[in-house]
Amino acid sequence: MAGWAGAELSVLNPLRALWLLLAAAFLLALLLQLAPARLLPSCALFQDLIRYGKTKQSGSRRPAVCRAFDVPKRYFSHFYVVSVLWNGSLLWFLSQSLFLGAPFPSWLWALLRTLGVTQFQALGMESKASRIQGKCELALSTFLVLVFLWVHSLRRLFECFYVSVFSNTAIHVVQYCFGLVYYVLVGLTVLSQVPMNDKNVYALGKNLLLQARWFHILGMMMFFWSSAHQYKCHVILSNLRRNKKGVVIHCQHRIPFGDWFEYVSSANYLAELMIYISMAVTFGLHNVTWWLVVTYVFFSQALSAFFNHRFYKSTFVSYPKHRKAFLPFLF
């Protein structure tokens, strides 16, 4: 697959450009927060758009015009409803194509073409056997990552309904709309990586297990390991608001302890990053498009973790001084 990976590097399609723009925007927002206070933008709308939940309520009182666009944070569950339905549908279409040779629907094909779907053409330096093997590996990678994305969304939906205890905090309506679109875009990004010829996907048939490589196995192990840690972190946060019988007794914020919270303030955000890195591993570590997605996730989660860390330190005098915001021992 080395020749194909090299061919990918020179292409900046609309999908990559979008993820690059999103990553750059959140990097800029993070750098502005790390800069001296006098350099921070005083625009209330800007601060409102980059914060959510408890960090939105900290600091000076928000203007009424900002509060008018509040949406309850518990609406996070809507993101995962959309993701389970949308990415479940994409997984169905991909499965039909990979295993039965069915073409994608015309509307889906047109959408992928608009976003800059990956096309693999024969390269003169590669043998036919090498090209076939590379297509099989990438087809399996795409299938597995889309399965991971659907499983991740299903778990998060379960957590929203049965694990998390939401307070009366809010998100901006723009953040809410972005969250609805986000998982649609992520699913299309995954699907766009599958090798195609016109509307047909390179079929795996019944030889699925024969295409497995070390990075598929390692990526799967990392995915379930990271998901287990994120679930445990969400249970820890939920238990801070429950008694020993599991009954919700308050919605106040407390200091979390245990698992990755011993190292960072936003252990669930760190687990989210690791989940996306596991998908990059599943793609064979050289998928440029997916690394741009990981870069966006890194900066967006780092920004939220920065606000969370500052909230904890300013709220709790006894907050553990050794904890970092997002990356153990580093940041």
Phi, psi and chi 1 to 4 in degrees:
 res  aa     phi    psi   chi1   chi2   chi3   chi4
   1 MET       -    0.1  -64.5  179.9   69.2      -
   2 ALA   -62.8  -41.1      -      -      -      -
   3 GLY   -64.4  -39.3      -      -      -      -
   4 TRP   -68.3  -39.9  -65.7    6.3      -      -
   5 ALA   -61.2  -39.7      -      -      -      -
   6 GLY   -65.5  -37.0      -      -      -      -
   7 ALA   -65.6  -31.8      -      -      -      -
   8 GLU   -67.4  -33.3  -84.3 -165.2  -71.4      -
   9 LEU   -60.0  -30.0  -69.7  174.3      -      -
  10 SER   -87.6    1.9   60.4      -      -      -
  11 VAL  -108.7  121.3 -179.6      -      -      -
  12 LEU  -112.4   88.3 -176.8   63.0      -      -
  13 ASN   -84.7  173.5   58.0   37.2      -      -
  14 PRO   -56.8  -35.6  -27.2   35.6      -      -
  15 LEU   -66.9  -45.8 -161.0   56.9      -      -
  16 ARG   -65.4  -39.2  -70.2  180.0  179.9  174.6
  17 ALA   -61.7  -38.4      -      -      -      -
  18 LEU   -66.1  -46.6  178.6   57.6      -      -
  19 TRP   -66.6  -36.1  -73.4  114.3      -      -
  20 LEU   -64.0  -41.2 -175.9   61.2      -      -
  21 LEU   -64.7  -43.7 -179.9   62.9      -      -
  22 LEU   -63.5  -43.4  -73.7  171.9      -      -
  23 ALA   -61.8  -43.5      -      -      -      -
  24 ALA   -64.5  -37.9      -      -      -      -
  25 ALA   -64.5  -43.5      -      -      -      -
  26 PHE   -74.3  -30.7  -82.5   88.0      -      -
  27 LEU   -64.0  -44.0  170.1   59.5      -      -
  28 LEU   -61.8  -43.3  177.8   60.4      -      -
  29 ALA   -62.0  -40.1      -      -      -      -
  30 LEU   -66.5  -44.0  178.1   60.5      -      -
  31 LEU   -63.1  -36.3  -68.3  176.8      -      -
  32 LEU   -65.4  -35.7  -73.3  174.2      -      -
  33 GLN   -71.7  -28.9  -60.3  -52.9  -49.6      -
  34 LEU   -82.7  -14.0  -64.4  174.2      -      -
  35 ALA   -75.8  165.0      -      -      -      -
  36 PRO   -54.5  148.4  -25.9   34.2      -      -
  37 ALA   -56.8  -32.4      -      -      -      -
  38 ARG   -69.2  -17.0   65.8  179.5 -176.0  -83.5
  39 LEU   -93.6   -7.5  -60.8  179.3      -      -
  40 LEU   -70.3  140.0  -71.6  177.3      -      -
  41 PRO   -62.6  133.0  -21.2   31.3      -      -
  42 SER   -85.0   -3.8   58.6      -      -      -
  43 CYS   -64.2  120.6  176.5      -      -      -
  44 ALA   -65.3  -34.7      -      -      -      -
  45 LEU   -64.6  -41.1  177.4   60.0      -      -
  46 PHE   -59.8  -48.0  171.7   75.8      -      -
  47 GLN   -63.8  -34.4  -66.5  -63.2  -31.9      -
  48 ASP   -69.5  -32.3 -145.6   47.0      -      -
  49 LEU   -79.2  -21.3  -72.8  176.3      -      -
  50 ILE  -103.3    1.4   62.4  175.4      -      -
  51 ARG  -119.4  156.1  -58.9  167.0 -177.3  -99.5
  52 TYR  -155.6  162.8   66.9   86.5      -      -
  53 GLY    65.8 -138.6      -      -      -      -
  54 LYS   -63.5  -29.9   59.2 -178.5  176.6  -69.8
  55 THR   -73.3  -20.7   63.3      -      -      -
  56 LYS   -73.1  -28.8 -172.0 -176.4  -71.1  -72.2
  57 GLN   -87.4  -16.6  -65.7 -179.1  -25.4      -
  58 SER   -76.0  157.6   61.0      -      -      -
  59 GLY    87.2 -155.2      -      -      -      -
  60 SER   -69.4  158.1   58.5      -      -      -
  61 ARG   -64.1  133.8 -178.7  173.5  174.9   81.3
  62 ARG   -75.6  143.9  -63.5  163.9   57.5 -137.2
  63 PRO   -61.3  152.9  -21.1   31.9      -      -
  64 ALA   -61.7  -33.4      -      -      -      -
  65 VAL   -65.7  -29.7   65.7      -      -      -
  66 CYS   -76.0  -41.9  -69.4      -      -      -
  67 ARG   -65.2  -24.3  -61.6 -164.3  -57.9  -87.1
  68 ALA   -65.7  -20.7      -      -      -      -
  69 PHE  -104.5   18.7  -67.6   96.5      -      -
  70 ASP   -73.3  143.1  -79.5   -6.0      -      -
  71 VAL  -127.6  136.8  174.2      -      -      -
  72 PRO   -56.4  137.5  -24.9   34.2      -      -
  73 LYS   -62.6  -25.9 -173.9 -174.8  174.3 -175.8
  74 ARG   -63.7  -13.3   63.6  176.6   60.3   91.4
  75 TYR   -71.2   -0.5  -77.0    9.3      -      -
  76 PHE   -52.0  -32.3  -96.2   35.3      -      -
  77 SER   -59.6  -27.9   60.6      -      -      -
  78 HIS   -62.9  -35.0  -62.0  178.8      -      -
  79 PHE   -59.0  -42.4  -54.2  158.6      -      -
  80 TYR   -80.6  -26.0  -56.9  112.2      -      -
  81 VAL   -63.2  -47.0  169.5      -      -      -
  82 VAL   -60.8  -43.8  169.5      -      -      -
  83 SER   -65.4  -44.1 -178.0      -      -      -
  84 VAL   -61.5  -42.6  167.5      -      -      -
  85 LEU   -72.1  -48.8  -64.9  175.9      -      -
  86 TRP   -68.9  -52.9  170.8 -103.7      -      -
  87 ASN   -72.3  -25.2  -68.8  -47.0      -      -
  88 GLY   -64.8  -38.7      -      -      -      -
  89 SER   -67.1  -43.1  -61.4      -      -      -
  90 LEU   -62.0  -38.7  -65.0 -174.3      -      -
  91 LEU   -65.0  -36.2 -176.4   58.2      -      -
  92 TRP   -64.6  -47.3  169.6 -102.1      -      -
  93 PHE   -61.8  -41.4  -68.1  136.2      -      -
  94 LEU   -67.0  -41.2  179.8   59.5      -      -
  95 SER   -62.6  -42.1  -61.1      -      -      -
  96 GLN   -61.3  -37.6  -68.5  -73.7  -56.7      -
  97 SER   -74.7  -43.3  -63.8      -      -      -
  98 LEU   -69.0  -41.5  -72.8  177.3      -      -
  99 PHE  -102.4  -22.1  -56.9  113.0      -      -
 100 LEU  -118.2   -6.7  -59.4  178.3      -      -
 101 GLY    76.4   15.2      -      -      -      -
 102 ALA   -75.8  138.6      -      -      -      -
 103 PRO   -74.1  157.3   28.1  -35.0      -      -
 104 PHE   -66.4  152.1  -79.3  168.9      -      -
 105 PRO   -59.0  151.2  -22.4   32.8      -      -
 106 SER   -59.3  -39.7  -61.4      -      -      -
 107 TRP   -65.6  -37.5   63.0  -92.5      -      -
 108 LEU   -71.1  -41.0 -178.8   55.4      -      -
 109 TRP   -61.3  -43.1  170.6 -115.5      -      -
 110 ALA   -64.0  -37.9      -      -      -      -
 111 LEU   -66.4  -41.6 -175.5   56.1      -      -
 112 LEU   -66.4  -38.0  -69.0  172.7      -      -
 113 ARG   -63.7  -38.4  -75.0  -67.7  -60.4  -88.9
 114 THR   -63.8  -37.8  -58.5      -      -      -
 115 LEU   -80.1  -10.6  -67.1  173.2      -      -
 116 GLY    94.3   55.8      -      -      -      -
 117 VAL   -59.5  142.4   64.9      -      -      -
 118 THR   -68.9  127.6  -59.2      -      -      -
 119 GLN  -118.4  132.3  -67.8  -75.8  -22.1      -
 120 PHE  -109.4  117.5  -71.9  101.0      -      -
 121 GLN  -105.0  156.7  -54.3  -64.3  -23.5      -
 122 ALA   -64.9  131.0      -      -      -      -
 123 LEU  -105.4  137.8  -61.3  178.8      -      -
 124 GLY   -61.9  -28.2      -      -      -      -
 125 MET   -82.4   -7.3  -63.5  -62.2  -67.0      -
 126 GLU  -104.9  147.3  -69.3 -177.8  -49.7      -
 127 SER   -80.4  160.7   66.2      -      -      -
 128 LYS   -61.4  -41.3 -178.7  177.8  179.8  179.9
 129 ALA   -61.5  -39.1      -      -      -      -
 130 SER   -65.8  -40.9  176.7      -      -      -
 131 ARG   -64.9  -42.8  -67.9 -163.1  -58.2  -88.1
 132 ILE   -63.6  -43.6  -67.5  176.0      -      -
 133 GLN   -62.3  -43.4  179.5 -178.2  -11.2      -
 134 GLY   -62.6  -40.2      -      -      -      -
 135 LYS   -64.9  -41.4  -72.3 -177.9  178.7 -179.4
 136 CYS   -62.4  -45.1  -71.0      -      -      -
 137 GLU   -63.0  -43.7  -69.0  175.4    1.5      -
 138 LEU   -70.1  -37.5 -176.9   57.1      -      -
 139 ALA   -61.3  -43.3      -      -      -      -
 140 LEU   -66.9  -40.2  178.6   56.9      -      -
 141 SER   -58.6  -46.4  -66.5      -      -      -
 142 THR   -61.7  -43.6  -56.0      -      -      -
 143 PHE   -61.2  -47.1  174.7   73.7      -      -
 144 LEU   -64.4  -43.2  -71.2  175.4      -      -
 145 VAL   -65.3  -38.2  171.3      -      -      -
 146 LEU   -67.1  -36.3 -162.7   53.1      -      -
 147 VAL   -63.0  -45.0  169.5      -      -      -
 148 PHE   -58.8  -44.9  -66.0  165.6      -      -
 149 LEU   -62.3  -41.1 -179.4   61.5      -      -
 150 TRP   -68.5  -43.3 -173.5   78.8      -      -
 151 VAL   -63.2  -42.3  170.2      -      -      -
 152 HIS   -59.5  -45.5  172.8   64.9      -      -
 153 SER   -65.5  -39.6  -58.1      -      -      -
 154 LEU   -64.6  -41.2 -171.5   63.4      -      -
 155 ARG   -65.2  -43.7  175.9 -178.2   61.1   80.3
 156 ARG   -65.7  -34.3  -70.3  -67.3  -68.2  118.0
 157 LEU   -65.4  -42.7 -178.3   60.7      -      -
 158 PHE   -59.6  -42.9  169.9   82.0      -      -
 159 GLU   -64.9  -39.5  -69.5  174.0   -3.3      -
 160 CYS   -61.0  -37.1  -74.6      -      -      -
 161 PHE   -86.6  -34.1  -73.5  144.8      -      -
 162 TYR  -123.4   -7.6  -60.5  106.7      -      -
 163 VAL  -119.0  -57.4  176.1      -      -      -
 164 SER   -64.8  145.9  -60.8      -      -      -
 165 VAL  -117.8  103.2 -179.9      -      -      -
 166 PHE   -84.4  138.9  -67.9  102.2      -      -
 167 SER   -87.8 -168.4   61.2      -      -      -
 168 ASN   -91.8   24.4  -66.8  -38.3      -      -
 169 THR   -75.4  170.8   54.5      -      -      -
 170 ALA  -133.9  165.4      -      -      -      -
 171 ILE  -126.8  157.8   59.0  176.5      -      -
 172 HIS   -75.0  149.0 -163.9  -80.4      -      -
 173 VAL   -60.7  -29.2   68.0      -      -      -
 174 VAL   -67.3  -41.2  172.2      -      -      -
 175 GLN   -63.1  -38.1  -64.6  170.3  -38.5      -
 176 TYR   -64.0  -46.5  174.5   74.6      -      -
 177 CYS   -64.3  -39.9  -67.1      -      -      -
 178 PHE   -62.1  -41.0  176.9   78.2      -      -
 179 GLY   -62.7  -36.0      -      -      -      -
 180 LEU   -66.6  -38.9  -66.2  176.1      -      -
 181 VAL   -78.7  -28.8  173.7      -      -      -
 182 TYR   -55.2  -53.2  173.3   76.1      -      -
 183 TYR   -71.8  -23.3  -78.4  102.6      -      -
 184 VAL   -65.4  -45.3  172.9      -      -      -
 185 LEU   -66.5  -40.7 -178.8   61.0      -      -
 186 VAL   -62.7  -43.5  171.9      -      -      -
 187 GLY   -61.8  -42.3      -      -      -      -
 188 LEU   -65.9  -34.4  -70.9  172.3      -      -
 189 THR   -62.9  -44.4  -58.6      -      -      -
 190 VAL   -62.6  -48.9  175.2      -      -      -
 191 LEU   -62.7  -31.2 -166.8   61.3      -      -
 192 SER   -69.3  -11.0   71.1      -      -      -
 193 GLN   -86.3  -10.4  -55.6  -50.2  -61.2      -
 194 VAL   -73.3  137.3   71.0      -      -      -
 195 PRO   -67.7  130.7   22.0  -31.9      -      -
 196 MET  -131.8  158.6  -67.6 -177.3  178.9      -
 197 ASN  -137.6  106.4 -178.9   18.0      -      -
 198 ASP    59.9 -124.4  -67.3  -30.7      -      -
 199 LYS   -95.2    0.1  -65.5 -177.4 -177.9  179.8
 200 ASN   -97.3  136.9  -65.5  -41.3      -      -
 201 VAL   -92.3  146.7  174.8      -      -      -
 202 TYR   -64.5  114.5 -169.7   82.2      -      -
 203 ALA   -76.9  140.7      -      -      -      -
 204 LEU   -93.8  -25.1  -71.8  176.9      -      -
 205 GLY    62.4 -135.2      -      -      -      -
 206 LYS   -97.1    8.6  -62.5 -180.0 -180.0  179.7
 207 ASN   -99.0   32.4  -60.9  -39.9      -      -
 208 LEU   -57.6  -53.2  177.5   63.4      -      -
 209 LEU   -66.0  -25.3  -65.2  179.5      -      -
 210 LEU   -70.7  -17.7  -62.2  179.2      -      -
 211 GLN   -90.4   -6.4  -42.7  -53.3  -33.3      -
 212 ALA   -66.0  135.8      -      -      -      -
 213 ARG  -123.2  175.0  -61.1  -66.6 -179.4  -95.2
 214 TRP   -58.5  -36.6   64.9  -91.6      -      -
 215 PHE   -72.6  -26.2   49.1   85.1      -      -
 216 HIS   -66.3  -44.6  -65.7  134.0      -      -
 217 ILE   -68.4  -45.3  -61.6  172.3      -      -
 218 LEU   -63.6  -42.5  178.3   59.0      -      -
 219 GLY   -61.7  -40.0      -      -      -      -
 220 MET   -65.0  -42.7 -177.0 -179.3  -60.4      -
 221 MET   -63.2  -43.1  -67.1  172.8   60.8      -
 222 MET   -64.4  -38.1  -71.6 -179.1   61.3      -
 223 PHE   -62.6  -50.0  171.5   77.3      -      -
 224 PHE   -70.6  -32.6  -73.7  110.0      -      -
 225 TRP   -64.6  -47.1  172.5   71.6      -      -
 226 SER   -67.0  -39.9  -57.3      -      -      -
 227 SER   -64.0  -39.8  -62.0      -      -      -
 228 ALA   -63.2  -40.7      -      -      -      -
 229 HIS   -67.5  -39.6  -83.7  -74.8      -      -
 230 GLN   -65.4  -41.5 -171.6  176.0   58.2      -
 231 TYR   -60.4  -44.3  176.8   77.8      -      -
 232 LYS   -62.5  -39.5 -173.6  173.5 -177.9  179.2
 233 CYS   -63.9  -40.5  -70.2      -      -      -
 234 HIS   -68.4  -33.8  -72.4  149.5      -      -
 235 VAL   -66.1  -41.0  169.4      -      -      -
 236 ILE   -60.3  -45.9  -70.6  172.7      -      -
 237 LEU   -63.7  -40.1  -68.9  172.6      -      -
 238 SER   -65.3  -40.6  174.5      -      -      -
 239 ASN   -67.6  -18.0  -72.9  -19.9      -      -
 240 LEU   -65.7  -18.9  -67.1  176.1      -      -
 241 ARG  -113.4   11.3  -64.3  175.1  173.8  177.8
 242 ARG  -122.8  156.5  -59.2  176.5 -173.5  -91.0
 243 ASN   -87.9 -175.4   60.6   19.6      -      -
 244 LYS   -65.3  -19.4  -66.6 -177.8  178.6 -180.0
 245 LYS   -89.2    0.1  -64.6 -178.3  179.3 -180.0
 246 GLY    86.9    8.4      -      -      -      -
 247 VAL   -88.2  132.7  178.9      -      -      -
 248 VAL   -68.2  125.3  177.2      -      -      -
 249 ILE  -115.1  -16.5   54.9  176.8      -      -
 250 HIS  -165.6  171.7   65.5   81.2      -      -
 251 CYS  -123.9   22.9  -70.6      -      -      -
 252 GLN   -81.2  167.4  -61.0  175.7    2.6      -
 253 HIS   -95.9  138.8  -61.7  -75.2      -      -
 254 ARG  -132.7  167.1  -64.5  -73.0 -173.6  -93.2
 255 ILE   -80.1  122.0  -57.5  175.8      -      -
 256 PRO   -81.2  145.7   28.4  -32.1      -      -
 257 PHE  -134.0  152.8  -68.5   94.0      -      -
 258 GLY   106.0  155.2      -      -      -      -
 259 ASP    51.3 -137.3 -156.9   63.8      -      -
 260 TRP   -73.0  -10.0  -70.6   -5.6      -      -
 261 PHE   -66.9  -15.5  -77.3  113.7      -      -
 262 GLU   -70.4  -15.7  -62.4  -60.5  -38.5      -
 263 TYR  -113.8  -35.2  -55.4   98.6      -      -
 264 VAL  -137.2  156.0  -65.5      -      -      -
 265 SER   -74.3  -30.0  -62.8      -      -      -
 266 SER  -118.7   68.2  -61.7      -      -      -
 267 ALA   -64.2  -32.6      -      -      -      -
 268 ASN   -68.1  -30.8   49.0  -27.8      -      -
 269 TYR   -72.1  -38.3  -63.6  164.5      -      -
 270 LEU   -62.5  -40.7  174.4   59.1      -      -
 271 ALA   -64.5  -36.8      -      -      -      -
 272 GLU   -61.1  -44.4 -176.4   82.8    1.6      -
 273 LEU   -61.1  -43.2  173.9   63.1      -      -
 274 MET   -64.3  -33.2  -66.5  -55.9  -59.4      -
 275 ILE   -62.8  -43.3  -73.1  171.3      -      -
 276 TYR   -71.2  -33.7  -81.7   82.6      -      -
 277 ILE   -66.5  -36.1  -69.2  177.1      -      -
 278 SER   -61.9  -33.8   74.0      -      -      -
 279 MET   -70.6  -35.4  -63.4  176.6 -176.1      -
 280 ALA   -63.9  -38.4      -      -      -      -
 281 VAL   -63.1  -42.1  172.8      -      -      -
 282 THR   -61.8  -31.0  -53.2      -      -      -
 283 PHE   -77.8   -0.3  -89.6  127.1      -      -
 284 GLY    93.8    9.5      -      -      -      -
 285 LEU    75.0   -3.6  -71.3  170.0      -      -
 286 HIS  -123.7   19.4   53.8   59.4      -      -
 287 ASN   -83.9  107.1 -171.2  -67.6      -      -
 288 VAL   -61.2  -44.1  177.1      -      -      -
 289 THR   -59.2  -45.9  -56.7      -      -      -
 290 TRP   -70.6  -31.6 -165.5 -105.6      -      -
 291 TRP   -66.0  -28.7  -81.8  115.3      -      -
 292 LEU   -68.1  -37.6  -70.4  175.3      -      -
 293 VAL   -62.9  -44.9  176.3      -      -      -
 294 VAL   -60.6  -40.2  172.9      -      -      -
 295 THR   -62.3  -43.1  -57.1      -      -      -
 296 TYR   -60.8  -47.1  155.8   74.5      -      -
 297 VAL   -59.9  -41.4  171.4      -      -      -
 298 PHE   -58.9  -51.5  175.7   83.5      -      -
 299 PHE   -71.8  -36.4  -71.0  127.1      -      -
 300 SER   -68.4  -41.8   63.7      -      -      -
 301 GLN   -70.6  -35.7  -62.1  -63.1  -58.8      -
 302 ALA   -63.8  -39.0      -      -      -      -
 303 LEU   -64.0  -46.8  178.7   63.2      -      -
 304 SER   -64.3  -39.5  -62.7      -      -      -
 305 ALA   -64.7  -37.2      -      -      -      -
 306 PHE   -60.0  -45.9  170.6   80.3      -      -
 307 PHE   -65.7  -41.1  -72.2  132.1      -      -
 308 ASN   -60.2  -45.9  -90.5   -8.2      -      -
 309 HIS   -62.0  -43.2 -169.5   60.7      -      -
 310 ARG   -65.8  -36.6 -168.7  159.3   66.7  179.6
 311 PHE   -63.3  -47.9  169.7   84.1      -      -
 312 TYR   -61.3  -44.1  -78.0  124.9      -      -
 313 LYS   -66.8  -35.5  -69.5  177.5   64.6  177.1
 314 SER   -81.2  -20.7   62.6      -      -      -
 315 THR   -92.6  -37.7  -55.8      -      -      -
 316 PHE  -116.1  115.4  -56.5  103.8      -      -
 317 VAL   -64.2  -32.9  177.8      -      -      -
 318 SER   -91.6   17.2   60.2      -      -      -
 319 TYR   -63.9  134.8 -166.2   70.4      -      -
 320 PRO   -54.4  124.1  -26.2   35.4      -      -
 321 LYS   -75.5  -20.5  -62.6 -176.0 -178.9  -57.7
 322 HIS   -80.6  -13.2   68.3  -83.4      -      -
 323 ARG   -72.4  141.0  -76.4 -168.0 -164.1  178.3
 324 LYS   -98.9  174.8  -62.2  -63.6 -177.6  179.8
 325 ALA   -77.6  -47.5      -      -      -      -
 326 PHE  -136.7  -45.7 -175.3   46.6      -      -
 327 LEU  -110.2  122.6  -59.8  177.0      -      -
 328 PRO   -53.2  128.7  -25.1   34.3      -      -
 329 PHE    71.3   -3.8  -47.0  113.2      -      -
 330 LEU  -118.3  -55.2  -63.2  175.0      -      -
 331 PHE  -144.2      -  171.4   74.0      -      -
